[in-house]
Amino acid sequence: MALMITDECINCDVCEPECPNDAIYLGQEIYEIDPSKCTECVGHFDEPQCVQICPVACIPVNPQHVESRETLWQKFQRLQAAKS
């Protein structure tokens, strides 16, 4: 499952640097998450770092991108291979 940032986002800038996959970026109005890069921190951390640090709790699971933990692990492996 990829995460998403809702319109409750206050653009506080704390989530973007926490993302180990560089999936978070500033969109036209609020921060957004690229679902092709979001692994919910699988492979890096036990819990999504952006969710942990968000002061307004505006980062739920994206219902458009539901993925199993195994799929997230495979995505993590692909992203790491692409970095090499």
Secondary structure by P-SEA (a helix, b strand, c coil): cbbbbccccccccccccccccccccccccbbbbcccccccccccccccccccccccccccccccccccaaaaaaaaaaaaaaac
